Amino acid sequence: MRKIYRKLTKEQKEAGVIFSSCLSPTRYETGTVHEVKADDPDRENKIRNLKDDKFFNGSQYKYNIIRT
């Protein structure tokens, strides 16, 4: 599993998102995007869990696309 880091989109910034993650079989965001907002009281734990992609090694997902 490779991590790809990108900047948040303008729309995500306007919505108050501070972190997003998407597991994808390609280098493009093709699946569900999981977002963490700045006002989320459990944001540190959610970010840590979304970065930990070891469970998906050997699966159809080859990339974890992370936006910060």
Summary of the structure (lengths in Angstrom):
residues: 68
radius of gyration: 11.8
end to end distance: 18.6
largest distance: 35.4
contacts: 168
relative contact order: 0.38
helix: 25%
strand: 34%
